[in-house]
Amino acid sequence: MNTPEEEFEQRAKAMFDDSVDSLDAATLSRLNRSRQAALAEAASSRVRWQPWMPATGAAAAVLLAVMMLLPGQTPDVIDAPASDFEIMLGEESIDMIEELEFYSWLDTQDLAASGDVG
């Protein structure tokens, strides 16, 4: 038995096939020329960028390595203590998500107490 999605796909394909079969020769020729032109353009643009791909990948890798190795420039996730990850992966994480507004308020209170918030 077909699902409603499969039936819809079959009807849509049949309608598309019928519409393609009813096109005249001039329209089919125009569509074919347009398709060939699009394929040629895609192939030529790929050829233009292809020599730069290895250099771009190497530059991205070097940039990432420099960012990771610079002291004081690491993302907060890397500097987070293991206990934070244990809390997030523990069973209590569901309760923590349910009380997210409280934890947000608590965080702003900690920042205000340390003088970071004006």
Phi and psi in radians as a Rosetta constraint file:
Dihedral C 1 N 2 CA 2 C 2 CIRCULARHARMONIC -1.454 0.35
Dihedral N 2 CA 2 C 2 N 3 CIRCULARHARMONIC 2.508 0.35
Dihedral C 2 N 3 CA 3 C 3 CIRCULARHARMONIC -1.401 0.35
Dihedral N 3 CA 3 C 3 N 4 CIRCULARHARMONIC 2.859 0.35
Dihedral C 3 N 4 CA 4 C 4 CIRCULARHARMONIC -1.025 0.35
Dihedral N 4 CA 4 C 4 N 5 CIRCULARHARMONIC -0.591 0.35
Dihedral C 4 N 5 CA 5 C 5 CIRCULARHARMONIC -1.156 0.35
Dihedral N 5 CA 5 C 5 N 6 CIRCULARHARMONIC -0.734 0.35
Dihedral C 5 N 6 CA 6 C 6 CIRCULARHARMONIC -1.149 0.35
Dihedral N 6 CA 6 C 6 N 7 CIRCULARHARMONIC -0.697 0.35
Dihedral C 6 N 7 CA 7 C 7 CIRCULARHARMONIC -1.112 0.35
Dihedral N 7 CA 7 C 7 N 8 CIRCULARHARMONIC -0.737 0.35
Dihedral C 7 N 8 CA 8 C 8 CIRCULARHARMONIC -1.059 0.35
Dihedral N 8 CA 8 C 8 N 9 CIRCULARHARMONIC -0.787 0.35
Dihedral C 8 N 9 CA 9 C 9 CIRCULARHARMONIC -1.071 0.35
Dihedral N 9 CA 9 C 9 N 10 CIRCULARHARMONIC -0.738 0.35
Dihedral C 9 N 10 CA 10 C 10 CIRCULARHARMONIC -1.130 0.35
Dihedral N 10 CA 10 C 10 N 11 CIRCULARHARMONIC -0.740 0.35
Dihedral C 10 N 11 CA 11 C 11 CIRCULARHARMONIC -1.145 0.35
Dihedral N 11 CA 11 C 11 N 12 CIRCULARHARMONIC -0.731 0.35
Dihedral C 11 N 12 CA 12 C 12 CIRCULARHARMONIC -1.115 0.35
Dihedral N 12 CA 12 C 12 N 13 CIRCULARHARMONIC -0.728 0.35
Dihedral C 12 N 13 CA 13 C 13 CIRCULARHARMONIC -1.131 0.35
Dihedral N 13 CA 13 C 13 N 14 CIRCULARHARMONIC -0.715 0.35
Dihedral C 13 N 14 CA 14 C 14 CIRCULARHARMONIC -1.111 0.35
Dihedral N 14 CA 14 C 14 N 15 CIRCULARHARMONIC -0.737 0.35
Dihedral C 14 N 15 CA 15 C 15 CIRCULARHARMONIC -1.144 0.35
Dihedral N 15 CA 15 C 15 N 16 CIRCULARHARMONIC -0.703 0.35
Dihedral C 15 N 16 CA 16 C 16 CIRCULARHARMONIC -1.128 0.35
Dihedral N 16 CA 16 C 16 N 17 CIRCULARHARMONIC -0.798 0.35
Dihedral C 16 N 17 CA 17 C 17 CIRCULARHARMONIC -1.061 0.35
Dihedral N 17 CA 17 C 17 N 18 CIRCULARHARMONIC -0.714 0.35
Dihedral C 17 N 18 CA 18 C 18 CIRCULARHARMONIC -1.104 0.35
Dihedral N 18 CA 18 C 18 N 19 CIRCULARHARMONIC -0.713 0.35
Dihedral C 18 N 19 CA 19 C 19 CIRCULARHARMONIC -1.204 0.35
Dihedral N 19 CA 19 C 19 N 20 CIRCULARHARMONIC -0.599 0.35
Dihedral C 19 N 20 CA 20 C 20 CIRCULARHARMONIC -1.224 0.35
Dihedral N 20 CA 20 C 20 N 21 CIRCULARHARMONIC -0.705 0.35
Dihedral C 20 N 21 CA 21 C 21 CIRCULARHARMONIC -1.144 0.35
Dihedral N 21 CA 21 C 21 N 22 CIRCULARHARMONIC -0.440 0.35
Dihedral C 21 N 22 CA 22 C 22 CIRCULARHARMONIC -1.571 0.35
Dihedral N 22 CA 22 C 22 N 23 CIRCULARHARMONIC 0.008 0.35
Dihedral C 22 N 23 CA 23 C 23 CIRCULARHARMONIC -1.292 0.35
Dihedral N 23 CA 23 C 23 N 24 CIRCULARHARMONIC 2.563 0.35
Dihedral C 23 N 24 CA 24 C 24 CIRCULARHARMONIC -1.436 0.35
Dihedral N 24 CA 24 C 24 N 25 CIRCULARHARMONIC 2.973 0.35
Dihedral C 24 N 25 CA 25 C 25 CIRCULARHARMONIC -1.124 0.35
Dihedral N 25 CA 25 C 25 N 26 CIRCULARHARMONIC -0.672 0.35
Dihedral C 25 N 26 CA 26 C 26 CIRCULARHARMONIC -1.111 0.35
Dihedral N 26 CA 26 C 26 N 27 CIRCULARHARMONIC -0.745 0.35
Dihedral C 26 N 27 CA 27 C 27 CIRCULARHARMONIC -1.172 0.35
Dihedral N 27 CA 27 C 27 N 28 CIRCULARHARMONIC -0.749 0.35
Dihedral C 27 N 28 CA 28 C 28 CIRCULARHARMONIC -1.052 0.35
Dihedral N 28 CA 28 C 28 N 29 CIRCULARHARMONIC -0.692 0.35
Dihedral C 28 N 29 CA 29 C 29 CIRCULARHARMONIC -1.142 0.35
Dihedral N 29 CA 29 C 29 N 30 CIRCULARHARMONIC -0.765 0.35
Dihedral C 29 N 30 CA 30 C 30 CIRCULARHARMONIC -1.085 0.35
Dihedral N 30 CA 30 C 30 N 31 CIRCULARHARMONIC -0.751 0.35
Dihedral C 30 N 31 CA 31 C 31 CIRCULARHARMONIC -1.095 0.35
Dihedral N 31 CA 31 C 31 N 32 CIRCULARHARMONIC -0.724 0.35
Dihedral C 31 N 32 CA 32 C 32 CIRCULARHARMONIC -1.129 0.35
Dihedral N 32 CA 32 C 32 N 33 CIRCULARHARMONIC -0.747 0.35
Dihedral C 32 N 33 CA 33 C 33 CIRCULARHARMONIC -1.110 0.35
Dihedral N 33 CA 33 C 33 N 34 CIRCULARHARMONIC -0.706 0.35
Dihedral C 33 N 34 CA 34 C 34 CIRCULARHARMONIC -1.131 0.35
Dihedral N 34 CA 34 C 34 N 35 CIRCULARHARMONIC -0.716 0.35
Dihedral C 34 N 35 CA 35 C 35 CIRCULARHARMONIC -1.110 0.35
Dihedral N 35 CA 35 C 35 N 36 CIRCULARHARMONIC -0.760 0.35
Dihedral C 35 N 36 CA 36 C 36 CIRCULARHARMONIC -1.125 0.35
Dihedral N 36 CA 36 C 36 N 37 CIRCULARHARMONIC -0.685 0.35
Dihedral C 36 N 37 CA 37 C 37 CIRCULARHARMONIC -1.145 0.35
Dihedral N 37 CA 37 C 37 N 38 CIRCULARHARMONIC -0.715 0.35
Dihedral C 37 N 38 CA 38 C 38 CIRCULARHARMONIC -1.136 0.35
Dihedral N 38 CA 38 C 38 N 39 CIRCULARHARMONIC -0.724 0.35
Dihedral C 38 N 39 CA 39 C 39 CIRCULARHARMONIC -1.130 0.35
Dihedral N 39 CA 39 C 39 N 40 CIRCULARHARMONIC -0.688 0.35
Dihedral C 39 N 40 CA 40 C 40 CIRCULARHARMONIC -1.158 0.35
Dihedral N 40 CA 40 C 40 N 41 CIRCULARHARMONIC -0.709 0.35
Dihedral C 40 N 41 CA 41 C 41 CIRCULARHARMONIC -1.118 0.35
Dihedral N 41 CA 41 C 41 N 42 CIRCULARHARMONIC -0.738 0.35
Dihedral C 41 N 42 CA 42 C 42 CIRCULARHARMONIC -1.123 0.35
Dihedral N 42 CA 42 C 42 N 43 CIRCULARHARMONIC -0.705 0.35
Dihedral C 42 N 43 CA 43 C 43 CIRCULARHARMONIC -1.171 0.35
Dihedral N 43 CA 43 C 43 N 44 CIRCULARHARMONIC -0.691 0.35
Dihedral C 43 N 44 CA 44 C 44 CIRCULARHARMONIC -1.244 0.35
Dihedral N 44 CA 44 C 44 N 45 CIRCULARHARMONIC -0.632 0.35
Dihedral C 44 N 45 CA 45 C 45 CIRCULARHARMONIC -1.230 0.35
Dihedral N 45 CA 45 C 45 N 46 CIRCULARHARMONIC -0.575 0.35
Dihedral C 45 N 46 CA 46 C 46 CIRCULARHARMONIC -1.171 0.35
Dihedral N 46 CA 46 C 46 N 47 CIRCULARHARMONIC -0.664 0.35
Dihedral C 46 N 47 CA 47 C 47 CIRCULARHARMONIC -1.167 0.35
Dihedral N 47 CA 47 C 47 N 48 CIRCULARHARMONIC -0.640 0.35
Dihedral C 47 N 48 CA 48 C 48 CIRCULARHARMONIC -1.148 0.35
Dihedral N 48 CA 48 C 48 N 49 CIRCULARHARMONIC -0.677 0.35
Dihedral C 48 N 49 CA 49 C 49 CIRCULARHARMONIC -1.583 0.35
Dihedral N 49 CA 49 C 49 N 50 CIRCULARHARMONIC -0.292 0.35
Dihedral C 49 N 50 CA 50 C 50 CIRCULARHARMONIC -1.025 0.35
Dihedral N 50 CA 50 C 50 N 51 CIRCULARHARMONIC -0.725 0.35
Dihedral C 50 N 51 CA 51 C 51 CIRCULARHARMONIC -1.150 0.35
Dihedral N 51 CA 51 C 51 N 52 CIRCULARHARMONIC -0.418 0.35
Dihedral C 51 N 52 CA 52 C 52 CIRCULARHARMONIC -1.507 0.35
Dihedral N 52 CA 52 C 52 N 53 CIRCULARHARMONIC -0.199 0.35
Dihedral C 52 N 53 CA 53 C 53 CIRCULARHARMONIC -1.059 0.35
Dihedral N 53 CA 53 C 53 N 54 CIRCULARHARMONIC -0.837 0.35
Dihedral C 53 N 54 CA 54 C 54 CIRCULARHARMONIC -1.091 0.35
Dihedral N 54 CA 54 C 54 N 55 CIRCULARHARMONIC -0.692 0.35
Dihedral C 54 N 55 CA 55 C 55 CIRCULARHARMONIC -1.161 0.35
Dihedral N 55 CA 55 C 55 N 56 CIRCULARHARMONIC -0.676 0.35
Dihedral C 55 N 56 CA 56 C 56 CIRCULARHARMONIC -1.136 0.35
Dihedral N 56 CA 56 C 56 N 57 CIRCULARHARMONIC -0.748 0.35
Dihedral C 56 N 57 CA 57 C 57 CIRCULARHARMONIC -1.113 0.35
Dihedral N 57 CA 57 C 57 N 58 CIRCULARHARMONIC -0.735 0.35
Dihedral C 57 N 58 CA 58 C 58 CIRCULARHARMONIC -1.132 0.35
Dihedral N 58 CA 58 C 58 N 59 CIRCULARHARMONIC -0.730 0.35
Dihedral C 58 N 59 CA 59 C 59 CIRCULARHARMONIC -1.110 0.35
Dihedral N 59 CA 59 C 59 N 60 CIRCULARHARMONIC -0.704 0.35
Dihedral C 59 N 60 CA 60 C 60 CIRCULARHARMONIC -1.128 0.35
Dihedral N 60 CA 60 C 60 N 61 CIRCULARHARMONIC -0.706 0.35
Dihedral C 60 N 61 CA 61 C 61 CIRCULARHARMONIC -1.141 0.35
Dihedral N 61 CA 61 C 61 N 62 CIRCULARHARMONIC -0.728 0.35
Dihedral C 61 N 62 CA 62 C 62 CIRCULARHARMONIC -1.128 0.35
Dihedral N 62 CA 62 C 62 N 63 CIRCULARHARMONIC -0.752 0.35
Dihedral C 62 N 63 CA 63 C 63 CIRCULARHARMONIC -1.058 0.35
Dihedral N 63 CA 63 C 63 N 64 CIRCULARHARMONIC -0.771 0.35
Dihedral C 63 N 64 CA 64 C 64 CIRCULARHARMONIC -1.116 0.35
Dihedral N 64 CA 64 C 64 N 65 CIRCULARHARMONIC -0.733 0.35
Dihedral C 64 N 65 CA 65 C 65 CIRCULARHARMONIC -1.112 0.35
Dihedral N 65 CA 65 C 65 N 66 CIRCULARHARMONIC -0.738 0.35
Dihedral C 65 N 66 CA 66 C 66 CIRCULARHARMONIC -1.125 0.35
Dihedral N 66 CA 66 C 66 N 67 CIRCULARHARMONIC -0.736 0.35
Dihedral C 66 N 67 CA 67 C 67 CIRCULARHARMONIC -1.105 0.35
Dihedral N 67 CA 67 C 67 N 68 CIRCULARHARMONIC -0.647 0.35
Dihedral C 67 N 68 CA 68 C 68 CIRCULARHARMONIC -1.328 0.35
Dihedral N 68 CA 68 C 68 N 69 CIRCULARHARMONIC -0.498 0.35
Dihedral C 68 N 69 CA 69 C 69 CIRCULARHARMONIC -1.585 0.35
Dihedral N 69 CA 69 C 69 N 70 CIRCULARHARMONIC -0.320 0.35
Dihedral C 69 N 70 CA 70 C 70 CIRCULARHARMONIC -1.199 0.35
Dihedral N 70 CA 70 C 70 N 71 CIRCULARHARMONIC 2.263 0.35
Dihedral C 70 N 71 CA 71 C 71 CIRCULARHARMONIC -1.213 0.35
Dihedral N 71 CA 71 C 71 N 72 CIRCULARHARMONIC 2.439 0.35
Dihedral C 71 N 72 CA 72 C 72 CIRCULARHARMONIC 1.359 0.35
Dihedral N 72 CA 72 C 72 N 73 CIRCULARHARMONIC 0.014 0.35
Dihedral C 72 N 73 CA 73 C 73 CIRCULARHARMONIC -1.945 0.35
Dihedral N 73 CA 73 C 73 N 74 CIRCULARHARMONIC 0.202 0.35
Dihedral C 73 N 74 CA 74 C 74 CIRCULARHARMONIC -1.429 0.35
Dihedral N 74 CA 74 C 74 N 75 CIRCULARHARMONIC 2.620 0.35
Dihedral C 74 N 75 CA 75 C 75 CIRCULARHARMONIC -1.121 0.35
Dihedral N 75 CA 75 C 75 N 76 CIRCULARHARMONIC 2.732 0.35
Dihedral C 75 N 76 CA 76 C 76 CIRCULARHARMONIC -1.076 0.35
Dihedral N 76 CA 76 C 76 N 77 CIRCULARHARMONIC -0.511 0.35
Dihedral C 76 N 77 CA 77 C 77 CIRCULARHARMONIC -1.108 0.35
Dihedral N 77 CA 77 C 77 N 78 CIRCULARHARMONIC -0.648 0.35
Dihedral C 77 N 78 CA 78 C 78 CIRCULARHARMONIC -1.228 0.35
Dihedral N 78 CA 78 C 78 N 79 CIRCULARHARMONIC -0.612 0.35
Dihedral C 78 N 79 CA 79 C 79 CIRCULARHARMONIC -1.455 0.35
Dihedral N 79 CA 79 C 79 N 80 CIRCULARHARMONIC -0.123 0.35
Dihedral C 79 N 80 CA 80 C 80 CIRCULARHARMONIC -1.165 0.35
Dihedral N 80 CA 80 C 80 N 81 CIRCULARHARMONIC 2.413 0.35
Dihedral C 80 N 81 CA 81 C 81 CIRCULARHARMONIC -1.160 0.35
Dihedral N 81 CA 81 C 81 N 82 CIRCULARHARMONIC 2.746 0.35
Dihedral C 81 N 82 CA 82 C 82 CIRCULARHARMONIC -1.094 0.35
Dihedral N 82 CA 82 C 82 N 83 CIRCULARHARMONIC -0.510 0.35
Dihedral C 82 N 83 CA 83 C 83 CIRCULARHARMONIC -1.096 0.35
Dihedral N 83 CA 83 C 83 N 84 CIRCULARHARMONIC -0.586 0.35
Dihedral C 83 N 84 CA 84 C 84 CIRCULARHARMONIC -1.106 0.35
Dihedral N 84 CA 84 C 84 N 85 CIRCULARHARMONIC -0.717 0.35
Dihedral C 84 N 85 CA 85 C 85 CIRCULARHARMONIC -1.195 0.35
Dihedral N 85 CA 85 C 85 N 86 CIRCULARHARMONIC -0.655 0.35
Dihedral C 85 N 86 CA 86 C 86 CIRCULARHARMONIC -1.101 0.35
Dihedral N 86 CA 86 C 86 N 87 CIRCULARHARMONIC -0.689 0.35
Dihedral C 86 N 87 CA 87 C 87 CIRCULARHARMONIC -1.120 0.35
Dihedral N 87 CA 87 C 87 N 88 CIRCULARHARMONIC -0.778 0.35
Dihedral C 87 N 88 CA 88 C 88 CIRCULARHARMONIC -1.205 0.35
Dihedral N 88 CA 88 C 88 N 89 CIRCULARHARMONIC -0.534 0.35
Dihedral C 88 N 89 CA 89 C 89 CIRCULARHARMONIC -1.554 0.35
Dihedral N 89 CA 89 C 89 N 90 CIRCULARHARMONIC -0.192 0.35
Dihedral C 89 N 90 CA 90 C 90 CIRCULARHARMONIC -1.348 0.35
Dihedral N 90 CA 90 C 90 N 91 CIRCULARHARMONIC 3.062 0.35
Dihedral C 90 N 91 CA 91 C 91 CIRCULARHARMONIC -1.199 0.35
Dihedral N 91 CA 91 C 91 N 92 CIRCULARHARMONIC -0.410 0.35
Dihedral C 91 N 92 CA 92 C 92 CIRCULARHARMONIC -1.255 0.35
Dihedral N 92 CA 92 C 92 N 93 CIRCULARHARMONIC -0.181 0.35
Dihedral C 92 N 93 CA 93 C 93 CIRCULARHARMONIC -1.069 0.35
Dihedral N 93 CA 93 C 93 N 94 CIRCULARHARMONIC -0.542 0.35
Dihedral C 93 N 94 CA 94 C 94 CIRCULARHARMONIC -1.154 0.35
Dihedral N 94 CA 94 C 94 N 95 CIRCULARHARMONIC -0.760 0.35
Dihedral C 94 N 95 CA 95 C 95 CIRCULARHARMONIC -1.101 0.35
Dihedral N 95 CA 95 C 95 N 96 CIRCULARHARMONIC -0.655 0.35
Dihedral C 95 N 96 CA 96 C 96 CIRCULARHARMONIC -1.120 0.35
Dihedral N 96 CA 96 C 96 N 97 CIRCULARHARMONIC -0.699 0.35
Dihedral C 96 N 97 CA 97 C 97 CIRCULARHARMONIC -1.177 0.35
Dihedral N 97 CA 97 C 97 N 98 CIRCULARHARMONIC -0.668 0.35
Dihedral C 97 N 98 CA 98 C 98 CIRCULARHARMONIC -1.137 0.35
Dihedral N 98 CA 98 C 98 N 99 CIRCULARHARMONIC -0.541 0.35
Dihedral C 98 N 99 CA 99 C 99 CIRCULARHARMONIC -1.831 0.35
Dihedral N 99 CA 99 C 99 N 100 CIRCULARHARMONIC 0.632 0.35
Dihedral C 99 N 100 CA 100 C 100 CIRCULARHARMONIC -1.091 0.35
Dihedral N 100 CA 100 C 100 N 101 CIRCULARHARMONIC -0.654 0.35
Dihedral C 100 N 101 CA 101 C 101 CIRCULARHARMONIC -1.102 0.35
Dihedral N 101 CA 101 C 101 N 102 CIRCULARHARMONIC -0.678 0.35
Dihedral C 101 N 102 CA 102 C 102 CIRCULARHARMONIC -1.108 0.35
Dihedral N 102 CA 102 C 102 N 103 CIRCULARHARMONIC -0.769 0.35
Dihedral C 102 N 103 CA 103 C 103 CIRCULARHARMONIC -1.177 0.35
Dihedral N 103 CA 103 C 103 N 104 CIRCULARHARMONIC -0.597 0.35
Dihedral C 103 N 104 CA 104 C 104 CIRCULARHARMONIC -1.133 0.35
Dihedral N 104 CA 104 C 104 N 105 CIRCULARHARMONIC -0.770 0.35
Dihedral C 104 N 105 CA 105 C 105 CIRCULARHARMONIC -1.090 0.35
Dihedral N 105 CA 105 C 105 N 106 CIRCULARHARMONIC -0.736 0.35
Dihedral C 105 N 106 CA 106 C 106 CIRCULARHARMONIC -1.083 0.35
Dihedral N 106 CA 106 C 106 N 107 CIRCULARHARMONIC -0.699 0.35
Dihedral C 106 N 107 CA 107 C 107 CIRCULARHARMONIC -1.127 0.35
Dihedral N 107 CA 107 C 107 N 108 CIRCULARHARMONIC -0.739 0.35
Dihedral C 107 N 108 CA 108 C 108 CIRCULARHARMONIC -1.162 0.35
Dihedral N 108 CA 108 C 108 N 109 CIRCULARHARMONIC -0.581 0.35
Dihedral C 108 N 109 CA 109 C 109 CIRCULARHARMONIC -1.140 0.35
Dihedral N 109 CA 109 C 109 N 110 CIRCULARHARMONIC -0.716 0.35
Dihedral C 109 N 110 CA 110 C 110 CIRCULARHARMONIC -1.105 0.35
Dihedral N 110 CA 110 C 110 N 111 CIRCULARHARMONIC -0.716 0.35
Dihedral C 110 N 111 CA 111 C 111 CIRCULARHARMONIC -1.171 0.35
Dihedral N 111 CA 111 C 111 N 112 CIRCULARHARMONIC -0.683 0.35
Dihedral C 111 N 112 CA 112 C 112 CIRCULARHARMONIC -1.170 0.35
Dihedral N 112 CA 112 C 112 N 113 CIRCULARHARMONIC -0.654 0.35
Dihedral C 112 N 113 CA 113 C 113 CIRCULARHARMONIC -1.188 0.35
Dihedral N 113 CA 113 C 113 N 114 CIRCULARHARMONIC -0.561 0.35
Dihedral C 113 N 114 CA 114 C 114 CIRCULARHARMONIC -1.474 0.35
Dihedral N 114 CA 114 C 114 N 115 CIRCULARHARMONIC -0.129 0.35
Dihedral C 114 N 115 CA 115 C 115 CIRCULARHARMONIC 1.551 0.35
Dihedral N 115 CA 115 C 115 N 116 CIRCULARHARMONIC 0.186 0.35
Dihedral C 115 N 116 CA 116 C 116 CIRCULARHARMONIC -1.411 0.35
Dihedral N 116 CA 116 C 116 N 117 CIRCULARHARMONIC -0.384 0.35
Dihedral C 116 N 117 CA 117 C 117 CIRCULARHARMONIC -1.883 0.35
Dihedral N 117 CA 117 C 117 N 118 CIRCULARHARMONIC 2.320 0.35
